[in-house]
Amino acid sequence: MPQLNNTIDSLLCNCDRMALRLINHAMLRQLAAQLPRNAQVGSVASVHTLDKIGKREVVGYGWNGTACYADRVDYPMPAVRFREPNNEINALRAKEQGDWKKLSPQEIKALYRASFCQTIAEVQAGTGEWKQHLGVSLLFCAGAIWIAILMNLFVYDELPVTFDEEHQKAQLKRIIDLEMNPVTGLTSKWDYETKQWKN
């Protein structure tokens, strides 16, 4: 009987392995069918970005290896150009191959704007967004202060009588009389012979 159980267990394990292999092969075939023909080898993110850039030219690696555009100061060379090529830009790029002295400043700026959305100075320029954040945080602080004031006026009871100075002195006298925590506590600083606080 134990041999029969072992044989059945080994057959079940073999069936499980075969089923897993079939599922694995089917998933690999399905993934391979979904990959575009022009995907960069080894880049999973390229599957998702190459179909989104349109006709824009891929000119480099980019800041994370995907074909995406981002204006960043720490990585100023994006992977793709900012604009899709049109007749005007193609004519300027053909003229760019020659002598740059023949290009006018407007043409140089047009070429730059075809490749980049913003200059480094424009990227680094302040947006003034901090003012909005400061204003919203001050509104929340003002709201919290008003809530605290209204809670003190309408919700909380008055402080107990034990908070006045007379009751606090009586409580301190009682702590000293009972010699509460005489080693490290408050009464350790009281001199019982002279009836004064120690210096």
PESULHU-V624064 format. One record per helix or strand of 2 or more residues. SS is the DSSP state (a for helix, b for strand). FROM is the first residue (numbers start at 1). LEN is the number of residues. If there is no record, write none. Layout:
SS|FROM|LEN / SS|FROM|LEN
This chain:
a|2|33 / a|46|4 / a|87|10 / a|100|3 / a|105|11 / a|120|5 / a|129|27 / a|161|3 / a|165|13 / a|186|4 / b|190|2 / b|196|2
